[in-house]
Amino acid sequence: MKVVKHSGIVVDFDASKLRKSLLKSGANQDVVDAIMQHIGNVVYDGIPTKQIYKIAFGLLKKESNSFAAQYNLRDAILLLGPAGFYFEKFIARIFESEGFTTQTNLTLNGKCVSHEIDVVLKKDNQISMVECKFHGSNEVRTDVKVPMYILSRFNDLKDKNHIIYSKKDQISNCWIVTNSRFTSDAITFARCSNLNLLSWDYPKNNNLRTKIDQKGLYPTTCLTTLTRSEKDRLLTLSCVLVIDLIKNPESLEQIGLSSNRMKNVIKEATSLCNYFKS
């Protein structure tokens, strides 16, 4: 059976891939089996993958909001756009969870020109720059032109003193982070040029998806008990992560939620984070 991806490309329906993504949501085998059976009864040749996702999401939500929230993770990251400002904040928080000190949105003078840097990291007296390439679609790939361009910026900034954490800081490493995927040429060039890459599925065992799951660093935009406008308002309050709501539930009151709705949101948030701590 053929399915149509968001990009319009027609591919074979991969039931095993769908099953794997459903299991990652935290749903047990019986729930996943029931969803797979339902989808098997309604899919047809040429069905859009978006429609399959919608059906699976709806069935998971009936079972548990937190299952649906986890299943919704990749699309939830898209809501950190469209400009990517909140994606940069999100990435900074992920690095902070790994012991880095971070700063966002800095302008540094290079040897030739000035550069706007998305995130700066410091750990073990080493300072790195991070360039975040946010895409508004999961189908878009970050190609080789991106690391080639960023390498030139890195070369202009390194070996020069900057005022970041002290008056004589030097940038010694460079990261490129994207919410989508890198092309094979982009990966090859980055490896050759000693650039660090992080994407939804790269590196294989320490990618963006893995980092989020391992420490429960889910964006607030994945919660199913909030509307889109409510998620946007929370982002403006710097509530980028679900754990921010658990620690500071009063932010939900600030955006106008009733006490009953606040309880539902915190219940979903707690369930989501607790499952992946177990």
C-alpha positions, -999 to 999 in steps of 0.1 A, spaced: 0 0 0 12 35 -9 10 66 13 16 103 4 40 122 26 37 160 35 61 167 7 39 149 -19 64 120 -22 47 86 -25 62 58 -4 53 24 8 32 23 40 56 12 68 34 -3 96 64 -12 117 75 25 118 41 35 129 40 9 156 74 20 169 63 56 171 31 46 190 51 25 215 74 55 220 44 75 232 43 53 263 12 34 253 13 -3 262 13 -32 237 -25 -38 239 -33 -1 232 -9 0 203 -23 -33 189 -58 -18 190 -48 14 173 -29 -5 146 -59 -27 139 -82 3 136 -58 21 113 -54 -11 92 -92 -11 87 -94 25 75 -62 32 55 -65 31 17 -40 33 -11 -28 69 -15 -38 80 20 -18 111 32 5 103 61 -10 134 78 -44 116 79 -28 85 95 -11 107 121 -44 125 128 -62 91 134 -34 77 156 -32 110 176 -70 110 182 -70 74 194 -40 80 217 -57 111 232 -87 90 241 -64 67 260 -42 93 276 -34 130 270 3 123 279 5 95 253 -8 119 227 15 147 239 46 125 234 34 112 201 29 149 191 65 158 200 80 165 166 51 186 154 51 204 188 87 216 181 74 232 149 52 254 172 84 269 186 86 289 153 80 304 129 111 325 134 128 299 156 135 323 186 118 299 210 136 270 194 169 286 203 157 289 239 146 253 239 180 242 226 198 263 253 177 245 279 188 211 266 224 220 268 219 234 303 206 200 314 240 186 303 260 210 325 266 238 301 262 275 310 244 292 281 236 326 267 213 333 238 211 360 210 246 376 213 263 398 187 300 392 185 326 409 164 347 387 142 380 395 125 361 408 95 324 414 103 300 411 133 278 380 138 246 373 155 250 340 175 220 320 185 234 303 216 268 304 233 279 275 255 305 272 282 317 240 300 351 230 314 365 264 303 356 257 267 333 280 248 312 270 218 289 287 194 256 272 184 238 280 152 201 269 152 185 261 118 148 260 124 125 247 97 88 251 95 83 216 80 96 183 91 102 174 54 129 201 49 165 189 50 194 210 61 219 207 32 256 211 28 254 248 21 245 254 58 276 239 74 298 255 47 284 289 55 285 284 93 321 272 91 331 306 75 314 324 104 331 302 130 365 308 113 359 346 115 351 344 152 376 319 166 411 328 177 398 362 187 390 375 222 354 382 230 336 396 260 311 369 269 317 354 303 350 373 308 369 399 288 391 374 270 369 345 259 377 325 228 353 303 209 369 269 202 339 248 190 309 251 168 275 233 168 248 233 142 214 222 155 182 217 134 147 204 142 146 184 110 174 163 94 207 168 77 215 156 42 243 130 39 266 157 23 260 181 52 270 153 77 301 144 56 313 180 53 307 187 90 327 157 101 355 167 78 354 202 92 351 192 129 317 208 133 293 193 158 258 184 144 226 177 163 193 170 146 161 150 152 178 117 143 216 126 144 239 114 160 222 80 160 223 74 198 225 109 211 201 129 189 176 156 197 148 131 202 170 110 225 181 140 246 145 151 250 132 117 261 161 108 284 155 138 306 118 146 299 127 179 283 94 183 265 83 217 251 51 231 265 38 231 229 33 193 230 6 195 257 -29 185 244 -48 202 272 -37 237 260 -49 257 229 -24 271 204 -29 307 217 -24 295 253 9 278 243 20 310 226 13 330 257 32 306 279 62 309 256 62 347 260 64 340 298 95 319 292 77 287 300 94 267 272 95 233 289 67 212 305 88 210 337 85 248 339 48 245 344 52 218 370 76 240 389 56 272 383 19 264 379 10 300 386 20 308 350 -12 289 339 -32 313 361 -14 343 345 -27 332 310 -62 330 323 -69 293 329 -95 283 354 -85 262 384 -101 231 369 -82 235 336 -50 242 355 -54 208 373 -59 190 339 -28 207 324 -6 199 354 -20 163 354 -10 158 318 24 175 323 32 154 354 22 122 337 43 130 307 74 138 327 70 110 352 67 82 326 100 90 311 117 92 344 107 56 352 
